[in-house]
């Protein structure tokens, strides 16, 4: 992937990893479009980065996703990169009364949205790159977030298939595999002890410059590349006996 001169849509680009990617892609000389549900949060990013283009969109909604694509096709048809970054993480147990309702929200945002958007954006004549943000939990689940872990395992598998299927269209498919980072994913304060997003972004862009298509950082490297014994050990460390 070339690192400058692109027009990039980043879903969930107003916070966490998405915000880190937004700032760095702008710094590298790209035009960046971000979408999210909260107009006020999008405006805060626009105040910080005046060149950013914002669009309010609820990615859990089929209609909103289609409207987003139609808006892009009409107003920004030269968009060539899609970053499927937006995600929802719920700490919950399958025994919770509202488990299924919360699970449906995660599935809609973490699975349905990126699949739908990918199928739409490949129709753009300028389209060249998909970047899917999965997780180290795609390889070793953390049982406090059972549905989130499962959605990321699904998304990792889909990414492998999409990389193969889109070769004929010369569309590059890149997977970003973060570990737990100091963001508000899942709730404020839950990840305060983890590495900063800035260090993660620096590492990701170094790997992009090297032409890599599976990008890991810190603990996620061991999770993505570990053998059976190492995966079992990591699982036991993440999920101690109760």
Buried (B, 14 or more C-beta within 10 A) or exposed (E): BEEEEBBBBBBBBBBBBBBBBBBBBBEBEBBBBBBBBEEEBBEBBBEEBEEBBBBEBBBBBEEBBEBBBEBBBEEBEEBBBBBBBBBBBBBBEEEEEEBEEBBEEBBBBBBBBBBBBBEBBBEBEEBBBBBBBBBBBBBBBBEBBBBBBBBBBBBBEBBEEBBEEBEEEEBBBBBBBBBBBBBEBBEEEBBEEBBEBEBBBBBBBEBBEEEBBBBBBBBBBBBBEBEEEEBEEBBEEBEEEE
